[in-house]
Amino acid sequence: MILTQVNPVIEMQDLTMKWDMNLVLDNVNFFMNPGERIGIIGPSGSGKSTILRLIAGLLLPTSGNLLLLGKKQQYLRPDQNNPPDVRLVFQNPALLASLTVEENVGFRLMRKGKLNELEIRKRVMACLEAVGLYDVANQLPGQLSGGMQKRVSFARALIDDPNKNEDSMPLLLYDEPTAGLDPVASTRIEDLINKTTDVAKGCSVVVSHVKSTIERTADRVLMLYGGKVQWDGGIADFKQTKNPYVEQFREGSLKGPMQPAEH
């Protein structure tokens, strides 16, 4: 029997990110296996969103290596001929106001020009249906409620390119998806994160300050502070570990190793 070597979806090797003299990430090392759902937590300024932007190909590290599906990332996403299948769901829906919902969701496929209009529309409608939107395709984002715009952004993350490598596993990145939402609205979005990741047959990285979002959408958690991974473990361990950083996060306590940044 021949065993096939499976590359990690994400691998960071001594990865460092600086903004001028500000050290945001300090020799970070971690890997993510296919099928995993990782939650990244930590206070503001700990480097969570920076990690997402590096994975999405919007930034390059100052030093160290970032590998996606075994390939070292050396160029920004717009400069790559065949970028990995990474889909970023922003905290703000980030929809193009002048385009209809259908055009927003199908933008990536329309831009590539490899599918006809009917095929793209069929795929767009399937994605809208998956997030519970059935009759908004011809509307502009400004005509929708904030919650509906958020769901459109999830539908956009579901759009699949039939010309991509069949072995490719979509990597969905969610940046503070429940920030500022009430508990009921948060639960709806958390369910949508799980459904979107399932429908896309991918894996996910969720950055969040909200404990319920991490506990309901992740099977593994990374705790960031001071530019380093202070704790890495499964969700069951996350709920009971005595690690002082995780304990302080869970309890929302002012006492602990994490102190508010000075302004």
BATORDO-911866 format. One record per residue: residue in three letters; x, y, z of N, C-alpha, C in turn. Coordinates in steps of 0.02 Angstrom, whole numbers, always signed. Layout:
["ALA"; [X; Y; Z]; [X; Y; Z]; [X; Y; Z]];
...
//
This chain:
["MET"; [+42; -60; +0]; [+0; +0; +0]; [+44; +63; +0]];
["ILE"; [+30; +110; -45]; [+69; +171; -51]; [+31; +228; -16]];
["LEU"; [+63; +260; +33]; [+33; +315; +69]; [+48; +380; +33]];
["THR"; [-3; +421; +22]; [+6; +485; -11]; [+21; +539; +42]];
["GLN"; [+74; +576; +31]; [+91; +630; +77]; [+43; +688; +66]];
["VAL"; [+9; +709; +120]; [-37; +764; +116]; [-5; +826; +147]];
["ASN"; [-1; +879; +107]; [+29; +941; +132]; [-19; +977; +179]];
["PRO"; [+6; +1011; +229]; [-37; +1054; +269]; [-70; +1107; +225]];
["VAL"; [-130; +1128; +242]; [-163; +1181; +204]; [-124; +1247; +215]];
["ILE"; [-105; +1259; +278]; [-65; +1318; +295]; [-5; +1296; +336]];
["GLU"; [+53; +1325; +322]; [+111; +1314; +364]; [+150; +1380; +369]];
["MET"; [+160; +1402; +431]; [+201; +1462; +444]; [+265; +1440; +477]];
["GLN"; [+321; +1462; +449]; [+387; +1444; +474]; [+425; +1507; +494]];
["ASP"; [+434; +1515; +560]; [+470; +1574; +586]; [+447; +1638; +554]];
["LEU"; [+382; +1646; +547]; [+354; +1702; +510]; [+353; +1765; +554]];
["THR"; [+382; +1818; +527]; [+384; +1883; +562]; [+355; +1937; +518]];
["MET"; [+316; +1982; +550]; [+286; +2038; +514]; [+298; +2102; +553]];
["LYS"; [+328; +2151; +521]; [+341; +2215; +553]; [+308; +2271; +513]];
["TRP"; [+283; +2321; +550]; [+262; +2384; +520]; [+310; +2437; +546]];
["ASP"; [+356; +2460; +504]; [+409; +2505; +527]; [+446; +2471; +585]];
["MET"; [+443; +2501; +645]; [+477; +2472; +703]; [+429; +2430; +746]];
["ASN"; [+366; +2425; +725]; [+316; +2389; +764]; [+316; +2315; +745]];
["LEU"; [+333; +2271; +792]; [+335; +2199; +780]; [+266; +2170; +792]];
["VAL"; [+231; +2152; +738]; [+163; +2127; +744]; [+162; +2051; +755]];
["LEU"; [+202; +2014; +716]; [+208; +1941; +723]; [+282; +1925; +732]];
["ASP"; [+297; +1883; +781]; [+366; +1871; +801]; [+382; +1797; +796]];
["ASN"; [+412; +1776; +739]; [+433; +1706; +730]; [+376; +1656; +744]];
["VAL"; [+320; +1667; +711]; [+261; +1624; +721]; [+270; +1559; +683]];
["ASN"; [+255; +1503; +716]; [+256; +1437; +685]; [+190; +1401; +700]];
["PHE"; [+156; +1380; +648]; [+99; +1336; +657]; [+79; +1306; +589]];
["PHE"; [+41; +1252; +591]; [+17; +1223; +530]; [-56; +1203; +539]];
["MET"; [-91; +1199; +483]; [-162; +1181; +482]; [-172; +1124; +433]];
["ASN"; [-202; +1070; +456]; [-214; +1012; +414]; [-279; +1017; +374]];
["PRO"; [-285; +981; +319]; [-347; +982; +280]; [-407; +964; +323]];
["GLY"; [-461; +1002; +314]; [-523; +988; +350]; [-529; +1021; +418]];
["GLU"; [-474; +1051; +443]; [-477; +1083; +508]; [-515; +1149; +505]];
["ARG"; [-542; +1168; +564]; [-575; +1232; +572]; [-542; +1266; +632]];
["ILE"; [-504; +1318; +618]; [-464; +1350; +669]; [-495; +1417; +689]];
["GLY"; [-497; +1430; +753]; [-516; +1495; +779]; [-454; +1530; +805]];
["ILE"; [-445; +1594; +788]; [-389; +1633; +813]; [-416; +1688; +858]];
["ILE"; [-390; +1689; +921]; [-413; +1738; +970]; [-355; +1778; +996]];
["GLY"; [-371; +1832; +1029]; [-320; +1876; +1058]; [-347; +1947; +1060]];
["PRO"; [-316; +1989; +1102]; [-339; +2059; +1106]; [-325; +2098; +1043]];
["SER"; [-353; +2157; +1038]; [-340; +2200; +980]; [-265; +2214; +974]];
["GLY"; [-241; +2211; +913]; [-170; +2225; +901]; [-124; +2166; +910]];
["SER"; [-153; +2107; +920]; [-111; +2048; +932]; [-89; +2014; +867]];
["GLY"; [-114; +2037; +810]; [-92; +2010; +746]; [-140; +1963; +712]];
["LYS"; [-201; +1957; +738]; [-250; +1909; +710]; [-268; +1926; +638]];
["SER"; [-289; +1988; +626]; [-309; +2007; +557]; [-249; +2009; +510]];
["THR"; [-189; +2023; +538]; [-129; +2021; +497]; [-117; +1950; +471]];
["ILE"; [-128; +1900; +513]; [-121; +1831; +491]; [-170; +1816; +434]];
["LEU"; [-232; +1839; +440]; [-281; +1828; +386]; [-258; +1861; +321]];
["ARG"; [-233; +1921; +326]; [-211; +1957; +265]; [-150; +1924; +233]];
["LEU"; [-107; +1895; +273]; [-50; +1858; +246]; [-75; +1796; +210]];
["ILE"; [-121; +1759; +241]; [-148; +1698; +210]; [-184; +1715; +145]];
["ALA"; [-220; +1771; +146]; [-259; +1791; +87]; [-215; +1817; +30]];
["GLY"; [-151; +1828; +43]; [-107; +1853; -8]; [-110; +1928; -18]];
["LEU"; [-136; +1964; +34]; [-139; +2037; +30]; [-76; +2069; +60]];
["LEU"; [-38; +2029; +97]; [+26; +2051; +126]; [+78; +1996; +117]];
["LEU"; [+141; +2016; +119]; [+196; +1968; +120]; [+234; +1977; +186]];
["PRO"; [+258; +1923; +216]; [+293; +1929; +280]; [+359; +1966; +273]];
["THR"; [+380; +1997; +328]; [+445; +2030; +329]; [+501; +1979; +325]];
["SER"; [+492; +1923; +359]; [+539; +1867; +355]; [+503; +1802; +373]];
["GLY"; [+537; +1746; +361]; [+505; +1682; +371]; [+466; +1660; +310]];
["ASN"; [+433; +1602; +316]; [+398; +1574; +259]; [+324; +1561; +274]];
["LEU"; [+283; +1572; +223]; [+212; +1553; +225]; [+201; +1505; +167]];
["LEU"; [+178; +1445; +182]; [+162; +1395; +131]; [+87; +1381; +132]];
["LEU"; [+57; +1382; +73]; [-13; +1362; +65]; [-15; +1301; +20]];
["LEU"; [-43; +1247; +47]; [-47; +1183; +10]; [+23; +1162; -15]];
["GLY"; [+74; +1174; +28]; [+141; +1152; +13]; [+182; +1199; -31]];
["LYS"; [+151; +1254; -54]; [+187; +1300; -99]; [+203; +1365; -63]];
["LYS"; [+267; +1385; -65]; [+287; +1446; -33]; [+257; +1507; -68]];
["GLN"; [+228; +1552; -29]; [+197; +1612; -56]; [+249; +1668; -59]];
["GLN"; [+266; +1687; -121]; [+319; +1737; -131]; [+293; +1801; -165]];
["TYR"; [+230; +1799; -186]; [+202; +1856; -221]; [+134; +1873; -192]];
["LEU"; [+114; +1936; -197]; [+48; +1956; -177]; [-4; +1923; -223]];
["ARG"; [-64; +1914; -198]; [-115; +1878; -237]; [-126; +1906; -307]];
["PRO"; [-130; +1973; -316]; [-141; +1999; -384]; [-84; +1982; -433]];
["ASP"; [-25; +1965; -406]; [+33; +1950; -449]; [+41; +1876; -463]];
["GLN"; [-5; +1834; -435]; [+1; +1762; -445]; [-40; +1740; -505]];
["ASN"; [-11; +1696; -546]; [-47; +1671; -604]; [-101; +1621; -585]];
["ASN"; [-87; +1580; -535]; [-134; +1529; -514]; [-137; +1526; -438]];
["PRO"; [-168; +1577; -407]; [-168; +1582; -334]; [-207; +1525; -302]];
["PRO"; [-191; +1506; -241]; [-229; +1455; -205]; [-300; +1478; -193]];
["ASP"; [-345; +1431; -181]; [-416; +1446; -173]; [-429; +1470; -102]];
["VAL"; [-416; +1534; -91]; [-427; +1566; -26]; [-482; +1618; -33]];
["ARG"; [-532; +1615; +11]; [-590; +1660; +6]; [-598; +1696; +72]];
["LEU"; [-594; +1762; +70]; [-596; +1803; +130]; [-665; +1835; +138]];
["VAL"; [-696; +1823; +196]; [-759; +1855; +213]; [-743; +1911; +263]];
["PHE"; [-749; +1973; +240]; [-730; +2030; +281]; [-780; +2043; +337]];
["GLN"; [-758; +2080; +388]; [-803; +2100; +442]; [-859; +2143; +413]];
["ASN"; [-841; +2190; +370]; [-889; +2229; +331]; [-903; +2189; +268]];
["PRO"; [-966; +2183; +246]; [-981; +2143; +186]; [-940; +2159; +125]];
["ALA"; [-915; +2221; +119]; [-870; +2242; +64]; [-900; +2226; -4]];
["LEU"; [-964; +2242; -13]; [-996; +2233; -78]; [-987; +2295; -121]];
["LEU"; [-985; +2284; -186]; [-978; +2340; -233]; [-1046; +2372; -244]];
["ALA"; [-1053; +2435; -222]; [-1118; +2468; -219]; [-1151; +2476; -288]];
["SER"; [-1111; +2482; -340]; [-1138; +2496; -407]; [-1158; +2432; -444]];
["LEU"; [-1143; +2373; -415]; [-1160; +2310; -446]; [-1219; +2278; -411]];
["THR"; [-1259; +2240; -448]; [-1314; +2203; -417]; [-1287; +2147; -373]];
["VAL"; [-1331; +2118; -334]; [-1312; +2061; -292]; [-1284; +2005; -336]];
["GLU"; [-1318; +1991; -392]; [-1295; +1938; -437]; [-1225; +1953; -463]];
["GLU"; [-1212; +2015; -481]; [-1146; +2034; -507]; [-1093; +2031; -453]];
["ASN"; [-1111; +2049; -392]; [-1064; +2044; -336]; [-1044; +1972; -322]];
["VAL"; [-1094; +1928; -319]; [-1080; +1858; -303]; [-1042; +1824; -359]];
["GLY"; [-1059; +1841; -421]; [-1027; +1808; -478]; [-967; +1844; -506]];
["PHE"; [-944; +1896; -471]; [-892; +1940; -497]; [-829; +1901; -518]];
["ARG"; [-808; +1855; -475]; [-745; +1819; -489]; [-751; +1778; -554]];
["LEU"; [-808; +1745; -564]; [-817; +1704; -624]; [-826; +1748; -686]];
["MET"; [-861; +1804; -678]; [-871; +1850; -735]; [-804; +1878; -758]];
["ARG"; [-760; +1894; -708]; [-696; +1924; -724]; [-651; +1875; -763]];
["LYS"; [-657; +1810; -746]; [-616; +1760; -780]; [-640; +1748; -851]];
["GLY"; [-705; +1755; -863]; [-732; +1749; -930]; [-730; +1680; -961]];
["LYS"; [-727; +1628; -919]; [-723; +1559; -945]; [-791; +1524; -946]];
["LEU"; [-842; +1555; -915]; [-908; +1526; -914]; [-957; +1573; -948]];
["ASN"; [-1009; +1545; -978]; [-1059; +1589; -1009]; [-1105; +1618; -955]];
["GLU"; [-1143; +1669; -975]; [-1186; +1706; -928]; [-1236; +1661; -893]];
["LEU"; [-1266; +1614; -930]; [-1317; +1569; -902]; [-1287; +1524; -848]];
["GLU"; [-1226; +1497; -860]; [-1194; +1453; -812]; [-1175; +1491; -749]];
["ILE"; [-1150; +1552; -757]; [-1133; +1593; -699]; [-1195; +1608; -658]];
["ARG"; [-1249; +1626; -692]; [-1312; +1642; -656]; [-1337; +1581; -617]];
["LYS"; [-1332; +1523; -646]; [-1353; +1462; -613]; [-1313; +1451; -549]];
["ARG"; [-1249; +1462; -551]; [-1206; +1453; -493]; [-1220; +1507; -440]];
["VAL"; [-1230; +1569; -462]; [-1246; +1623; -416]; [-1310; +1609; -378]];
["MET"; [-1363; +1587; -414]; [-1427; +1575; -382]; [-1422; +1518; -333]];
["ALA"; [-1382; +1467; -348]; [-1373; +1412; -301]; [-1340; +1436; -237]];
["CYS"; [-1291; +1481; -244]; [-1256; +1508; -185]; [-1303; +1552; -143]];
["LEU"; [-1343; +1593; -177]; [-1391; +1635; -140]; [-1442; +1592; -104]];
["GLU"; [-1465; +1539; -136]; [-1513; +1495; -104]; [-1482; +1461; -42]];
["ALA"; [-1417; +1445; -46]; [-1384; +1411; +10]; [-1381; +1455; +72]];
["VAL"; [-1382; +1522; +63]; [-1380; +1566; +121]; [-1449; +1596; +136]];
["GLY"; [-1501; +1568; +106]; [-1569; +1588; +121]; [-1593; +1651; +87]];
["LEU"; [-1562; +1669; +31]; [-1583; +1727; -8]; [-1607; +1703; -76]];
["TYR"; [-1670; +1716; -92]; [-1700; +1687; -152]; [-1718; +1738; -205]];
["ASP"; [-1731; +1800; -185]; [-1760; +1847; -233]; [-1727; +1915; -231]];
["VAL"; [-1662; +1917; -219]; [-1628; +1982; -214]; [-1575; +1991; -268]];
["ALA"; [-1570; +1944; -314]; [-1515; +1944; -363]; [-1511; +2009; -402]];
["ASN"; [-1568; +2041; -417]; [-1567; +2101; -458]; [-1564; +2166; -418]];
["GLN"; [-1562; +2160; -352]; [-1559; +2219; -309]; [-1487; +2242; -299]];
["LEU"; [-1480; +2306; -282]; [-1415; +2334; -264]; [-1403; +2325; -190]];
["PRO"; [-1340; +2321; -168]; [-1326; +2311; -97]; [-1361; +2362; -52]];
["GLY"; [-1365; +2425; -75]; [-1396; +2478; -35]; [-1470; +2467; -22]];
["GLN"; [-1501; +2424; -60]; [-1572; +2409; -51]; [-1584; +2353; +0]];
["LEU"; [-1530; +2324; +26]; [-1536; +2268; +73]; [-1519; +2290; +144]];
["SER"; [-1545; +2253; +192]; [-1528; +2265; +262]; [-1455; +2243; +274]];
["GLY"; [-1427; +2264; +331]; [-1359; +2246; +347]; [-1350; +2171; +352]];
["GLY"; [-1400; +2137; +382]; [-1396; +2064; +388]; [-1398; +2029; +321]];
["MET"; [-1438; +2055; +275]; [-1442; +2025; +208]; [-1377; +2036; +170]];
["GLN"; [-1347; +2096; +178]; [-1283; +2109; +145]; [-1230; +2060; +170]];
["LYS"; [-1232; +2045; +235]; [-1184; +1998; +264]; [-1193; +1929; +231]];
["ARG"; [-1256; +1909; +222]; [-1269; +1843; +191]; [-1246; +1842; +118]];
["VAL"; [-1253; +1899; +84]; [-1228; +1903; +15]; [-1153; +1891; +13]];
["SER"; [-1118; +1919; +63]; [-1045; +1910; +65]; [-1027; +1836; +76]];
["PHE"; [-1069; +1799; +113]; [-1057; +1728; +122]; [-1072; +1690; +56]];
["ALA"; [-1124; +1711; +21]; [-1138; +1680; -44]; [-1080; +1690; -92]];
["ARG"; [-1050; +1750; -90]; [-992; +1764; -133]; [-934; +1717; -117]];
["ALA"; [-927; +1700; -52]; [-873; +1654; -32]; [-886; +1583; -56]];
["LEU"; [-949; +1568; -72]; [-966; +1500; -95]; [-954; +1489; -169]];
["ILE"; [-950; +1543; -208]; [-943; +1536; -281]; [-882; +1493; -297]];
["ASP"; [-893; +1443; -338]; [-841; +1394; -353]; [-822; +1398; -427]];
["ASP"; [-758; +1396; -440]; [-733; +1397; -509]; [-725; +1325; -534]];
["PRO"; [-765; +1303; -583]; [-761; +1234; -607]; [-695; +1218; -641]];
["ASN"; [-656; +1269; -659]; [-593; +1257; -693]; [-534; +1249; -646]];
["LYS"; [-547; +1255; -580]; [-492; +1247; -533]; [-473; +1174; -525]];
["ASN"; [-415; +1162; -497]; [-392; +1093; -484]; [-441; +1056; -441]];
["GLU"; [-461; +996; -461]; [-510; +957; -423]; [-486; +939; -354]];
["ASP"; [-420; +936; -344]; [-392; +918; -279]; [-387; +978; -233]];
["SER"; [-403; +1038; -259]; [-397; +1098; -219]; [-450; +1100; -164]];
["MET"; [-430; +1119; -103]; [-477; +1126; -48]; [-486; +1199; -32]];
["PRO"; [-547; +1226; -38]; [-557; +1297; -23]; [-539; +1312; +50]];
["LEU"; [-507; +1369; +60]; [-491; +1393; +127]; [-530; +1457; +138]];
["LEU"; [-577; +1455; +184]; [-621; +1512; +197]; [-596; +1549; +259]];
["LEU"; [-587; +1614; +252]; [-562; +1657; +306]; [-617; +1705; +328]];
["TYR"; [-632; +1705; +392]; [-686; +1748; +418]; [-655; +1797; +468]];
["ASP"; [-660; +1862; +454]; [-630; +1914; +495]; [-684; +1947; +539]];
["GLU"; [-684; +1931; +604]; [-731; +1958; +652]; [-803; +1957; +626]];
["PRO"; [-828; +1897; +608]; [-894; +1894; +575]; [-953; +1913; +619]];
["THR"; [-946; +1910; +686]; [-1002; +1926; +730]; [-989; +1988; +772]];
["ALA"; [-939; +2028; +755]; [-924; +2088; +793]; [-983; +2136; +794]];
["GLY"; [-1002; +2158; +854]; [-1056; +2208; +860]; [-1126; +2181; +853]];
["LEU"; [-1135; +2115; +847]; [-1201; +2086; +839]; [-1229; +2063; +906]];
["ASP"; [-1296; +2064; +911]; [-1328; +2038; +972]; [-1323; +1962; +972]];
["PRO"; [-1335; +1929; +1029]; [-1326; +1856; +1034]; [-1365; +1816; +983]];
["VAL"; [-1427; +1836; +969]; [-1468; +1799; +920]; [-1439; +1806; +850]];
["ALA"; [-1422; +1867; +831]; [-1392; +1878; +765]; [-1326; +1841; +759]];
["SER"; [-1287; +1840; +814]; [-1223; +1804; +814]; [-1234; +1730; +800]];
["THR"; [-1285; +1701; +832]; [-1299; +1630; +822]; [-1315; +1615; +749]];
["ARG"; [-1354; +1660; +718]; [-1371; +1651; +647]; [-1308; +1651; +604]];
["ILE"; [-1263; +1699; +617]; [-1202; +1704; +578]; [-1157; +1644; +591]];
["GLU"; [-1153; +1621; +653]; [-1112; +1562; +669]; [-1137; +1501; +633]];
["ASP"; [-1204; +1492; +630]; [-1232; +1437; +592]; [-1215; +1444; +518]];
["LEU"; [-1216; +1505; +494]; [-1202; +1518; +423]; [-1128; +1504; +407]];
["ILE"; [-1084; +1520; +454]; [-1013; +1503; +444]; [-1005; +1428; +436]];
["ASN"; [-1036; +1390; +480]; [-1031; +1317; +477]; [-1061; +1290; +412]];
["LYS"; [-1119; +1317; +393]; [-1152; +1293; +332]; [-1111; +1311; +270]];
["THR"; [-1085; +1373; +269]; [-1046; +1395; +211]; [-983; +1352; +203]];
["THR"; [-949; +1337; +258]; [-889; +1296; +255]; [-906; +1225; +233]];
["ASP"; [-963; +1199; +257]; [-985; +1132; +237]; [-1001; +1129; +163]];
["VAL"; [-1040; +1178; +139]; [-1062; +1179; +69]; [-1001; +1187; +23]];
["ALA"; [-952; +1228; +43]; [-893; +1238; +3]; [-845; +1178; +6]];
["LYS"; [-858; +1131; +52]; [-815; +1072; +62]; [-743; +1095; +75]];
["GLY"; [-737; +1145; +120]; [-672; +1173; +133]; [-653; +1171; +206]];
["CYS"; [-604; +1210; +224]; [-583; +1219; +293]; [-584; +1293; +308]];
["SER"; [-580; +1312; +372]; [-591; +1382; +388]; [-545; +1407; +443]];
["VAL"; [-534; +1473; +440]; [-499; +1509; +494]; [-545; +1566; +513]];
["VAL"; [-566; +1567; +577]; [-610; +1619; +602]; [-573; +1661; +653]];
["VAL"; [-568; +1726; +641]; [-539; +1773; +689]; [-597; +1806; +725]];
["SER"; [-597; +1803; +792]; [-653; +1831; +829]; [-634; +1847; +900]];
["HIS"; [-668; +1898; +928]; [-664; +1914; +1000]; [-721; +1880; +1038]];
["VAL"; [-769; +1851; +1001]; [-830; +1825; +1032]; [-822; +1752; +1050]];
["LYS"; [-827; +1736; +1115]; [-814; +1668; +1139]; [-861; +1617; +1107]];
["SER"; [-926; +1635; +1102]; [-974; +1587; +1073]; [-958; +1572; +1001]];
["THR"; [-933; +1622; +964]; [-916; +1612; +894]; [-859; +1562; +887]];
["ILE"; [-808; +1569; +929]; [-753; +1522; +928]; [-776; +1452; +947]];
["GLU"; [-816; +1447; +1001]; [-837; +1381; +1025]; [-884; +1346; +977]];
["ARG"; [-921; +1384; +936]; [-970; +1353; +891]; [-944; +1342; +820]];
["THR"; [-888; +1373; +802]; [-865; +1367; +732]; [-795; +1336; +725]];
["ALA"; [-759; +1327; +781]; [-690; +1302; +776]; [-683; +1234; +811]];
["ASP"; [-638; +1193; +785]; [-620; +1131; +821]; [-550; +1136; +850]];
["ARG"; [-515; +1192; +835]; [-448; +1204; +862]; [-439; +1279; +870]];
["VAL"; [-404; +1299; +923]; [-398; +1370; +939]; [-324; +1390; +947]];
["LEU"; [-307; +1449; +919]; [-241; +1479; +929]; [-250; +1543; +968]];
["MET"; [-213; +1550; +1022]; [-214; +1611; +1063]; [-153; +1653; +1047]];
["LEU"; [-165; +1713; +1021]; [-110; +1759; +1002]; [-102; +1814; +1053]];
["TYR"; [-41; +1829; +1071]; [-27; +1888; +1113]; [+47; +1903; +1108]];
["GLY"; [+64; +1967; +1103]; [+133; +1987; +1098]; [+166; +1962; +1034]];
["GLY"; [+126; +1952; +981]; [+154; +1930; +917]; [+170; +1857; +914]];
["LYS"; [+152; +1819; +967]; [+168; +1747; +969]; [+106; +1706; +984]];
["VAL"; [+109; +1642; +965]; [+56; +1595; +983]; [+68; +1572; +1054]];
["GLN"; [+24; +1594; +1100]; [+32; +1578; +1171]; [+0; +1512; +1190]];
["TRP"; [-46; +1488; +1149]; [-80; +1425; +1163]; [-110; +1398; +1098]];
["ASP"; [-110; +1333; +1090]; [-137; +1300; +1030]; [-166; +1233; +1052]];
["GLY"; [-231; +1225; +1042]; [-262; +1162; +1063]; [-333; +1154; +1038]];
["GLY"; [-362; +1095; +1051]; [-430; +1079; +1030]; [-482; +1118; +1069]];
["ILE"; [-542; +1121; +1042]; [-595; +1162; +1073]; [-615; +1136; +1142]];
["ALA"; [-613; +1070; +1153]; [-629; +1043; +1219]; [-578; +1066; +1270]];
["ASP"; [-514; +1065; +1251]; [-461; +1088; +1297]; [-466; +1164; +1308]];
["PHE"; [-486; +1200; +1256]; [-494; +1272; +1261]; [-543; +1291; +1317]];
["LYS"; [-595; +1251; +1325]; [-647; +1267; +1375]; [-625; +1255; +1446]];
["GLN"; [-569; +1217; +1456]; [-550; +1200; +1524]; [-476; +1212; +1541]];
["THR"; [-436; +1231; +1491]; [-365; +1240; +1504]; [-352; +1294; +1557]];
["LYS"; [-299; +1285; +1595]; [-279; +1335; +1645]; [-226; +1383; +1618]];
["ASN"; [-214; +1379; +1552]; [-167; +1427; +1523]; [-191; +1498; +1540]];
["PRO"; [-147; +1540; +1569]; [-169; +1605; +1594]; [-197; +1651; +1540]];
["TYR"; [-171; +1647; +1479]; [-195; +1689; +1425]; [-266; +1669; +1406]];
["VAL"; [-278; +1603; +1399]; [-345; +1579; +1380]; [-394; +1591; +1436]];
["GLU"; [-373; +1579; +1498]; [-418; +1592; +1555]; [-440; +1665; +1557]];
["GLN"; [-394; +1710; +1546]; [-411; +1780; +1548]; [-461; +1797; +1492]];
["PHE"; [-450; +1768; +1432]; [-495; +1780; +1376]; [-565; +1752; +1392]];
["ARG"; [-567; +1690; +1417]; [-632; +1658; +1432]; [-672; +1698; +1483]];
["GLU"; [-637; +1724; +1533]; [-671; +1757; +1589]; [-680; +1832; +1578]];
["GLY"; [-647; +1858; +1526]; [-651; +1930; +1514]; [-623; +1970; +1573]];
["SER"; [-571; +1943; +1604]; [-544; +1973; +1665]; [-492; +2026; +1649]];
["LEU"; [-487; +2077; +1694]; [-434; +2126; +1688]; [-369; +2101; +1717]];
["LYS"; [-373; +2047; +1756]; [-315; +2019; +1788]; [-286; +1962; +1745]];
["GLY"; [-222; +1966; +1731]; [-191; +1914; +1691]; [-133; +1943; +1652]];
["PRO"; [-102; +1901; +1610]; [-42; +1923; +1573]; [-57; +1973; +1516]];
["MET"; [-120; +1976; +1494]; [-136; +2020; +1438]; [-159; +2088; +1466]];
["GLN"; [-125; +2140; +1446]; [-140; +2207; +1470]; [-161; +2249; +1410]];
["PRO"; [-208; +2296; +1422]; [-231; +2339; +1367]; [-174; +2381; +1339]];
["ALA"; [-176; +2391; +1274]; [-124; +2432; +1241]; [-131; +2505; +1263]];
["GLU"; [-74; +2538; +1271]; [-75; +2609; +1289]; [-85; +2651; +1227]];
["HIS"; [-124; +2702; +1233]; [-137; +2747; +1176]; [-115; +2818; +1195]];
//
